[in-house]
Amino acid sequence: MNNTATSLLAAAILAAGAASIGACTQFPTEKQAVVDNRPSLAFRTEGYRAAGARVLVDNLDMGSVDDYREGEGALRILPGTHQVRIVSGAEVLLDEKLYVGDGVNRTLIVK
């Protein structure tokens, strides 16, 4: 090859290398997420009576206590003061008035 061809080949290789380096750069990315900072309640049950019991928050039935067992699930509620009751048939297993703020995770023991 002559000098001109060698120079053109070297220039082409440098240009290709520069283009590939530019392709490897990563543009800044933006990640968006929604944070759920509402307080949550979980329940630890002791004894057979709590099986199938219902959770009432401010007299609204929120489902079975089994759905919100500690370590398995949590009931998200709004911050503020709430009346929490656990009932099994006509029997009241837990009746507690409590205040919960943003980000608070509270576990109640049902006997």
N, C-alpha and C positions, 0 to 999 in steps of 0.2 A: 504494500500500500504506500501511497505517497503521503507527504506531510499534510496536504489539504484533506485527504480522506481520513487520515488518522485524527486530525484536529476536529473534523466534523463528527467522527465516531465518538471521540472523547466528550465533545459538547453534548451529543445526544445521550450518552450514558449519564453525564452529570445532570442533565435536565430530567431524565427519567428518575434518577435517584432523588432529586429535590422534590419532584411531584409525589413520589411515594412517601417521603418523609412528611410532607404536608398532609397527606391523606391519613396518617397515623395520629394526628393530633385530635384530641377530643374537645368538642365544644362544651362550654358549661351547660349543665342541665339543671332543671328546676324540678324538685319533687314536692308535690303538695299532698297533704294528708289532713284528715279531719280528726281531731282529738276529742274523744268522748270523756269529758272530765266530770260527768255526773256521778254523784255518790252511788254506791252499790251496797246491797245487803246480801248476805249469805247465811245459811243456817246449818248448825251442827246439831244433829238429833241424837238423843240418848233415850233408849227404850223403844218398845214396839208401838206405843200409842201415837208417835209422831208419823208413822208410815201412812202415807195417803192424806195427811192433814192438809188443810187449805191455808194459804197466806192471804191475809186481808190487810191492805194498806189504805188507811183513811176510809174504811168500810167498802173498799173495792176489791173484789176477788181477783188476785193476781196469778192464781194457779196453785199447783201442788207444791208443798215444801220440798218434795223430792227433786223438783226442777231446779232448785236453788241451793243444793247441798254445797257445803264448803269444799273448795277445790275442784268442783265440777261445773258450777254455774253461779251466776250472780243476778240479782234483780236490780236493775237500774231505776233510780227514782230521782225526782227533782230535789234540789237542795231545799232545806227548810225543816220544819217540825212536822212529824208524821205520827200517827197512831198505828202501830203494827200489832196485829193479832194473828195467832195461829190457832185454828179451831179444827177439831176432829169430831164431826157430828155436832152435838150440843155442848161438848166439853171444850173449854178454853185452855189451851196448853201454854200460851204466852200472850200477855197483854202489856205492851210497853209503848210509852210515848217517848220519842227521841228526836233529837235535832241532828241533822247531818249536813255538812257543808261540801262544797266542790272537792272532788278528788278523794273523799273519805270512803274507805272500804270497811264495812263493819260486819262482824260475824255475831249472830245471836244464837244462844244455846236453848234448844227446845227439849224439855224434859217430859 
